[in-house]
Amino acid sequence: MYQLLQRWHVKNSQTEYCNNMEKGNLSRREFMKQSMIISAGLPIATSLQSWMPPAGVSLQWLGNKVPNLSMGATWGVPWPQGAVKQSNAFVLESKGQNVNLQSWPLAYWPDGSLKWSAHAIGANQGLTEQLVLKTGTNTRSSGAVEVKENADHFLIDNGVVQCTVQKNGAPLIPAISKNGKVVATKGILVLEVQNAAEAATIHDHYESQVTEMIVEQSGPVRAVVKISGHHVNAAKRHLLPFIVRLYFYEGSEAIRMLHTIIYDGDENKDFISGIGIRFSVPLEGETYNRHIRFTGEKEGVFAEAVKGLTGLRRDPGEAARKAQIEGKTVSDVSAIKDKLQYIPDFGDYTLFQPTPDAFEIQKRTKEGYGWIQSAYGRRASGTAYVGTPGGGLAFGIRNFWQSHPAQLDIRNAHTSEANVTMWLWAPKANPMDLRFYHDGMGQDTFEKQREGLDITYEDYEPGFGTPMGVARTSEAQIWVLSATPDNTFLSQIAGYIQDPDTITCGTDQWQVAGVFGGIWNQAFNASPTKKKMLAQLDFYFDYYHQQVEERHWYGFWNYGDVMHSYDSDRHVWRYDVGGYAWDNSELSTDLWLWYYYLHSGRKDAFRMAEAMTRHTGEVDVHHIGRFAPLGSRHNVQHWGCSAKQLRIATVANRRFYYYLTADERVGDLMQAEVDAAYTLRSIVPGRKVGQPASDPGGQYAGVSFGTDWGSLAAAWLTEWERHGTPLAKERLLNSMQTIAAQPHGFFTGSAEMELASGKFKPAPTDKISVSHLSAVFGLPEICMELVALIPMPAFEKAWLDYCTLYNATPEEQKAALGKPLGKLNLRQGHARLTAFAARVKKDPLLAARAWEEFLGGEAGIKKMNTKLNALNGPAVLNPVEEATDVSTNAVAQWGLTAMAMLDLAGNAYNE
C-alpha cells in the first residue's frame, strides 16, 4: 500500500509539540507559533538542528531509482519557517562527496526566512541513492556554465556545448558547437498555415522573429534563456506569439527546449498545418558515412545510412558493412568503388505519428521523387539523429506519441547541409480545426442558453467558444554528439527525453516544512475503514491512470486532461455531450492528483499531475484577448464553454509543480493571475443568473468569496511569497480583513471588491448567500494555509464558522446566522472543512461529525468499491475495464476529503 501505509507505523519525525498537535493538544496556529518561537529564540545553527537531522535533508531520485544518465536536474526543497536564512548557502553531498550545486530562492515565509529553495546539478552528477542537502555559510557555487553578452547575441558555454542565441530578429539560434566544431546552425521556429480545413487554396509559411531575449539564469551550473517573439510570413503578417526557453546544464551534451505557442488567429480562416523547430546540420564526407537514426517503441531503433552498403549484389566486404551498421567510419570501399554512383543516396526521411497507436517511417532520394515505405510501428519514442562518425545532432520531442500528430523530418542529408525539423504538429496530418463544434442551435438568449445547459450541461453563449488566447507548451531536446551513437545509447537518450529524471524530497518533508497547509502524513491508528480508504485512494488513481490509456486521452490539445462524466449505456465517457466531456479542472482534479503525490510519493502520480498541470494551465486558459487570464469551464472543446472563470485558471492548481521543479513557464502563468480580477468587470461570472454588470473601466468588480476570491488569494499569496510584492500582500490582507468584516463572513457570498487594494465593500446586513461550489476549487486548501500563516483572528473565525456551519443542522445554522441555509450539495466533500474546524478547535464531537459526513457519502460516494467490469467486443469497440459509478467530480472530492480526514482527524475514528 506504498508510503501511506507507513503512517500507521512511523513515529512522527518532529518533536514533542508536533506530537501534541497530532493528539489535538495544539491548534494549527499554536503549532506554528511554537515553531516560530523555537526558531526565533535560538541561533540559526541551533534552530536548524532542532528542525532537521544533523546530517541534512535526504533527497532521492523520483521513483527511487537512480538513472543511467542525467543531463542535469532541477528541483525544489521546502523549509520550516525560521529555519533557513536568506543568507544561508547550500551543499549537496553524494556518497559524502560535494556535487557542484546552483541554488536560488523560490519563496519566503512572512518573517523573511526561506520557504522554498531551488537547486540544480549538472550532467551525470549525483547518480546515487545517497543524496543529502545541507545548509552552510559563505559557500560559493562553482561550475563551468558561462553566459557572455555580445552586441547582437549571447554565447552560452556549459563546458561542452557552445550555443549562440540571437537577441532579436532571426534566427533564434545561429549556431551550436561542441568543443569548437559547429554541429547545428540556423535554429528557427516554423509555422505552416492554410486557409481552409479541406481543399485549401492558400498555403502560407511563417518563420520565427525574435522580439525579446532575457537571460534568466547565467550559471554556474544552470543557464536559462527566455526568447519571445512571433511567427512572420513574407507579407510581414504576425501570427502565433511564442515563448521559447533554452536550458543549459554543466557538462551536458543536451539543450532542453520549452516551446509555447499562443493562438491568436481566426479559427475560421487560419488552419494550422504545421508547428515545428528546425535546425541545419553541416555534413562532410562520403554519403555512406552519413547516418540516419529513429527510435521506435521501447528500445527499438531504425538505423540506416544515406548510401547503404548492405544487401548489395556486390559485397563491399564485411569490414565495410559492419562499420556502417555500427555508425563508424567506412574507410575501404575499393571492392565496389567503380559502382558507388549507382547506389542511390536517400537524403530525406520522415517519421510520422498520426495517432497514439501507429507510426510510419518513409524515405526518398530527394525532393521531386517518390517516397518508399521503410518501417511501421506503434508508439515511437520520438528521437532521431543525423550525422557522421565524427558527430551530429540527435533531437526529440517529449510525449511524442501522446501529443500526436507529431513528426520528425530529416531533409537533404545527401548534401553538405541537412535540415531537421521537430514537428509538434505534423504537416502530414490534417490541419488543426479549432472552430466551434456546433452552430449554436438557436441559443441567442440567456433563457435559451439555460435550457441548453439543462439538457446537455453545456453553458453556451455566442462568441465565447473561441480558441483565441489558448496556449500549448511542448518540450524538446537536442543533443550535440561527437559520434554517431550506437543503438543502445540512442535508445537511452530517447528514454531520457521522454522521462527526464528529477530529484525530490521524502514525503515527510512537506509536513516538516509546514507547506501546502503543512498537515501531511500524520501518524494515525490503523482501522479497517482506514485500510479501505487507503486502498480506495490507490484504486481511484490507478483507474484514471488506466483510463488515460484505455480511452486514449491523448493528442496535441488533449493530453493531460481527463473526462468529466461517464455514459454507462454506451460504455464511453461523455466526450460529445456538452459540459460532461473534458474535465478542465472541475472540482479540483489537479489538486487531487497533486495531494495524492504528496501523500504517496508515487512517480506515476507525479507524471500524471505534471501532464495535467501543463495542459490545464495552457490549453484551458486564455492568455491573451478579452477573456485573459480566465479559464474555460468543462466542455466538448477545452475552450468551448462560455463560463470563463478564475476557478479554472487558479494558481492553486499550479503551485505544486512550480515549487517541486522551479519551472519558469508555470511561474509566468501564476504571475499572470495577480491582476485577474480586472477581467471580471467585463466578463461577469454570474451574468446569466442576475449578477449585475460591472463598469469595464471602473475601480470595482463583483467577486465571490468562493471560487473567485479563493483563486485570487492563491495568486496573491504565491506572488507575495515568491517576490515579496507589497501590492500582492496588501490585496491579500485587505481582502481577508474585509471578508471577515462582512455581516456574515464567508456566508455573505460575494461583494464588490476594489481592484487596486483588494478591499471588499460591506454587503447589506441581511445578505446570506452560499454555494456548494465555493469550497471545491481550492478554497479550503488555501484557507488552511492562510489560517496557519497569517495571525488574523477575525479571518480565522470567519473561516472556521463557514467550516463548522456548512454541514451543520438547520437549527445550528439558524442560531448562528438567523436562518437555516436550506438544502446544500456536496456534503461529503465538505466533511474536510468540518475536520479542519475540529482540528483547530480541538473539538472531538466535531471530528466525529466530520467522519459521519464523510462516510455517509451524501452527494458524493456512499460506498467504497474497487470493482471493475471487463467489457469486450462486440459490446464495445475495444476491450475496457469499466467502473460505472465513477465520475471525476465525485472522485476528486472524495480523494481530497479522504486524505484530509486521515491527516486532520485520523485518530478520531477507529472502526
NORWOZI-V108101 format. One line per field, one symbol per residue. ss: DSSP state (H for helix, E for strand, L for the rest). psi: psi as a letter, one per 40 degrees, with the letter a starting at -180 (. if undefined). Layout:
# NORWOZI-V108101
ss: ???
psi: ???
This chain:
# NORWOZI-V108101
ss: LLHHHHHHLLLLLLLHHHHHHHHLLLLHHHHHHHHHHHHHLLLHHHHHHHHLLLLLEEEEELLLLLLLLLLLEEEEEELLLLLLLLLLEEEEEELLEEELLEEEEEEELLLLLEEEEEEEELLLLLLLLLEEEEEELLLLLLLLLEEEELLLEEEEELLLEEEEEELLELLLEEEEEELLEEEEEEEEEEEEEELLLLLLLLEEEEEEEEEEEEEEEELLLEEEEEEEEEEELLLLLEEEEEEEEEEEELLLLEEEEEEEEELLLLLLLLEEEEEEEEEEEELLLLHHHEEEEEELLLLLEEEEELLLLLLLLLLLLHHHHHHHHLLLLLLLLHHHHHHHHHLLLLLEEEEEEEELLEEEEEEELLLLLLLEEEEEELLLLLEEEEEELLEEEEEEELLLLLLLLEEEEEELLLLLEEEEEEEEELLLLLLLLLLLLLLLLLLLLHHHHHHHHHHHLLLLLLLLLLLLLLEEEEEEEEEEELLLLLHHHHHHHHHHHHLLLLEEELLHHHHHHLLLLLLLLLLLLLLHHHHHHHHHHHHHHHHHHHHHHHLLLLLLLLLLLLELLEELLLLEELLLLHHHLELLLLLLHHHHHHHHHHHHLLHHHHHHHHHHHHHHHHLLELLLLLLLLLEELLELLLLLLLLEEHHHHLHHHLHHHHHHHLLHHHHHHHHLLLLHHHHHHLLLLLHHHLLLLLLLLLLEEEEELLHHHHHHHHHHHHHHHHHLLHHHHHHHHHHHHHHHLLLLHHHHLEEEEELLLLLELLLLLLLLLLLLLLLLLLHHHHHHHHHHHLLLHHHHHHHHHHHHHLLLLHHHHHHHHLLLLLLLLLLLLLHHHHHHHHHHHLLHHHHHHHHHHHHHLLLLLLLLLLLLEEELLLLLLLLEEELLLLLHHHHHHHHHHHHHHHHHHLLLLLL
psi: fadddedddhiheiadddddddeeehidddddddddddddeiiddddddddiideahhiihhefhhidihfiihiihiiihedhideiiihhhhfehihhhhiiidiiideeihdhiiiiiahfifgieghhhiiaifhhiiiehihhhadeiihhheedhhhhhhdibiidgdihihfehhdiifhiiihhiieidifiehhihiiihhdihhhdifaedhihhhhiaihhadefhhigiihhhhhhiheheihhhhhhihhfaheedghhehhihiiihhiiaidefhihiihbibeihhhiidhieieidhheiddddddddefihhehfddedeedeehihhehihhhgdieehiihiiidiheiiiihdiiachiefiiihaieeiahiiihifcddfihiihihifeeaehihihhhdhhdeiiihgeiieiedfegeiddddddddddeehgihhedfieheiihhiiiiihhieihiiddddddddddddghiiiiiidedddddfifdegifihihiidddddddddddddddddddddddefgiidedhdiiidiigedefiigeegbeebidfehffddddddddddddehddddddddddddddecdeiheiadeifiihiiididedieghidddehddedddddddefhddddddddeedfddddeddghdfdefehiiihdeaeiihhiecddddddddddddddddefhddddddddddddeddeidfbdeddiihhhdddehiihiidehhhhieedfefedddddddddddhggddddddddddddddeiidddddddeeiieahiifdddeddddddddddefhdddddddddddddehfbhdhhhfhihhiiiedidihihhgdehidddddddddddddddddfdeehf.
